[in-house]
Amino acid sequence: MLALPPPTATPTEVADFLVRRLVSNDMPIERARCIASKWTVGTGKELREYLAVLYLEVFGKEDGWALYLAVYKVIHNENSKDLWFRHRVREYHSPADSRKS
């Protein structure tokens, strides 16, 4: 799965990510470019923080909802991996372990 652009990503980098994400969902590249071209000012931070309603306002009802779901899936996947990693680190470095030393 595609990785999200960093929070500091430029609007162009975010739009490029959106094109790749839409194309990965079997959308023709011309249509994906047309939709992603509406992303003109937001950074990677906004990509992560926008609510569904903002996607609808920027991209329209149908395209906005499809894009929101596609981006949300990547965000959810990244957050799940991060939670799993933090949980494993916490297990490895639990307070009980530090008392054993």
N, C-alpha and C positions, 0 to 999 in steps of 0.2 A: 504494500500500500504506500502511496505517496506520503512523504513527510510534509508537515505544515511548514510554510516559510517562517523564518524567525520573526519575533515581534517587531523587529526593526526593518523588516522587508518593505521595500518601496511599493507604491501602487502598481507599478509595472511588474514587479516580481510576484505580487499577489495575483494579478490578472493572469500571468503565465501559469501559476499554480492552478488557478480556477480552470483554465483551458485544459491542462493535463488531467485534472480531476474529472471534468465533464467527458472528455474523450475516453477516459478509462471506464466510463459508464456507457460506452458505445454510442456516444453522441457524435455526429459528424463534426469534423474540426471547424468548418466554416461557421456552423451554428454556435459551437462552443466559443469561438473567438468573438462572435457578435454579442453573446451574452456577457462574457468576461470584460468586454470593452466598456461596459457600464461602470466598472470599478475604476474610479478615477482619482480618488484622494485618500482612501484608507490604507493604513499600514497593516503589517502582519498582526499587530496587537488588536486592531479593530476586527480583523477577520475572526479572531478567537472570541471577541467580546460581543459582537453584534447579536442581538436577539432575532428571532425569526421574522418579526415584523419589519425590521430594517432591511433584511434581505428582500422581503416582498416589496418594500418601497423602492429599493434600488433597481431590482431586476424584474419586477412585475410578479403577478400572482403565481403563474405556473412555473416560470423559470426560477423565480426567487425561492419557491418552496423546494423545488428539485435541487437547487444549489445549496440551500441551507441544509437539507438532509445529507447531501454528499459531503459537505464540509464538516457537519456535526459528527458524521461517522468517523472521519479522520481524527477529530478532536477527542472523541470518546475513546478511540483506539489508543491514542497517545497517552491520555490520562490513565487508562487502564494499565498500560505498560509501566508508567511512572509510579502508580500506586503499588503495583506488584513489586517493582524494584525497591521502593522505600520500605515495604513490608519485609522483604527479604533482608535488607540491610539492618533493619531494626531487630529481626530475629537473630542475625549473626552477631550483632553488638548489643545484646540485651543486657539490662542491668545485672541480671543474675550471673552473666559471664564475667563482668568486671569484678564481682565480689570473689570469684574463684581465684583470681590472680594474686 
